[in-house]
């Protein structure tokens, strides 16, 4: 019997416009007949990043704007 993969929970911060891409991708998948969860979208994105060359990875990361770490202030 194969050993179960350990599941890890985490939290993160990202700009709202980037976060909305997750919903857009989920809707595109649903339109194609595939239901996905938010975590599956993020895991697929990580898989794509992992397949990049080092130069392409650094280029993709370099295009992100830096964010302050921690929780956003309450409005």
C-alpha positions in Angstrom: 0.0 0.0 0.0 1.6 3.4 -1.0 2.3 5.8 1.8 0.0 8.8 2.0 1.4 12.2 1.0 1.6 14.6 3.9 -0.8 17.6 3.4 0.5 21.0 4.5 -1.7 24.1 5.2 -0.3 27.6 4.6 -1.5 31.2 4.1 -0.2 33.9 1.9 -0.8 37.4 0.7 -1.2 38.6 -2.9 -2.7 41.6 -4.7 -6.4 41.4 -5.3 -6.1 41.6 -9.1 -3.7 38.6 -9.1 -5.9 36.7 -6.7 -8.8 37.2 -9.1 -6.9 35.3 -11.7 -7.6 32.1 -9.7 -11.4 32.6 -10.2 -10.8 33.3 -13.9 -8.8 30.1 -14.3 -11.4 28.1 -12.4 -14.2 29.5 -14.7 -12.2 28.6 -17.8 -11.7 25.1 -16.5 -15.4 24.8 -15.7 -16.3 26.0 -19.2 -14.0 23.2 -20.5 -15.9 20.7 -18.4 -13.3 20.3 -15.6 -14.1 21.4 -12.0 -11.0 22.5 -10.1 -10.3 23.8 -6.6 -8.3 26.9 -5.8 -5.5 24.6 -4.4 -5.4 22.7 -7.7 -5.0 25.9 -9.7 -2.1 26.9 -7.4 -0.5 23.5 -7.6 -0.7 23.5 -11.4 0.9 26.9 -11.5 3.7 25.7 -9.2 4.2 22.7 -11.5 4.6 25.0 -14.5 7.1 27.2 -12.6 9.1 24.2 -11.6 9.4 23.1 -15.2 11.0 26.5 -16.3 14.7 27.0 -16.8 16.5 28.9 -14.1 16.6 32.0 -16.3 12.9 31.9 -17.2 12.0 31.3 -13.5 14.1 34.3 -12.4 12.5 36.4 -15.2 9.0 35.4 -14.1 9.7 36.2 -10.5 11.3 39.4 -11.4 8.1 40.6 -13.1 6.2 40.5 -9.8 5.9 43.7 -7.7 7.3 43.3 -4.2 4.7 43.1 -1.3 4.9 43.8 2.3 4.8 40.6 4.3 2.2 40.0 7.0 -1.5 40.6 7.2 -3.0 43.6 5.5 -4.4 46.4 7.8 -8.1 46.2 8.7 -10.1 48.8 6.9 
